[in-house]
Amino acid sequence: MAQTTIDLKDGLIIGDKKHTLAEIKEYTAGDLLDACDAAEKIVYTVDAAPILVSSPTRMDMELLCRQIVRIGEHPGPLSMNEMRKLSGTDLALLQGAAAALDAGASKAIAKRGRHGGSQGSD
């Protein structure tokens, strides 16, 4: 499973310590399922019927929380409250690094089984 580190510009302050080196990992199936669950909530329609709704933005943030291995000495995953403490710049850095990990995983999957098959067109 791929991992990478990112230097955060503003860092995460916990107590009196500022943490600026983040380590993130590729997400697992479990991370994705847990993020989906966390992004769902029951709301009620005007006639009081319950429906389940999911927020794609919340799901993305929940997944990113789970991809964080650590920030400085602070172990991941981050809670949503901790994620809210990050600056917009640092959030964008983490999102970009996570997207790069996802792209790398997608390329590796695309290459599987592509080794010049017998048909000559693989």
Residue pairs with C-beta under 8 A, 6 or more apart in sequence:
1 25
1 26
1 28
2 25
2 26
2 101
2 104
2 105
3 23
3 24
3 25
3 26
3 69
3 101
4 23
4 24
4 97
4 100
4 101
5 21
5 22
5 23
5 24
6 21
6 22
6 23
6 24
6 93
6 94
6 97
7 20
7 21
7 22
8 19
8 20
8 21
8 22
8 71
8 86
8 90
8 93
8 94
9 20
9 87
9 89
9 90
9 93
10 20
10 86
10 87
10 89
10 90
11 18
11 19
11 20
11 71
11 72
11 90
12 18
12 19
12 20
12 71
12 72
12 74
12 78
12 82
12 85
12 86
12 90
13 19
13 85
14 74
14 82
17 72
17 73
18 72
19 71
19 72
19 73
19 74
20 71
20 72
21 71
21 72
22 68
22 70
22 71
22 72
22 90
22 93
22 94
22 97
23 68
23 69
23 70
23 71
23 76
24 64
24 67
24 68
24 69
24 94
24 97
24 98
24 101
25 67
25 69
25 101
26 67
26 101
26 102
26 105
27 35
27 63
27 66
27 67
27 98
27 102
31 63
31 66
31 67
32 63
34 62
34 66
35 59
35 60
35 62
35 63
35 65
35 66
36 54
36 59
36 62
38 58
38 59
38 62
39 54
39 55
39 56
39 58
39 59
39 62
40 52
40 53
40 54
41 52
41 53
42 50
42 51
42 52
42 53
43 50
43 51
43 53
44 50
44 51
45 51
61 80
61 83
62 80
63 98
64 83
64 94
64 95
64 98
65 76
65 77
65 78
65 79
65 80
65 82
65 83
66 76
66 77
67 76
67 77
67 98
67 101
68 76
68 77
68 78
68 94
69 75
69 76
70 76
71 78
74 82
83 91
86 94
113 122
114 122
115 122
116 122
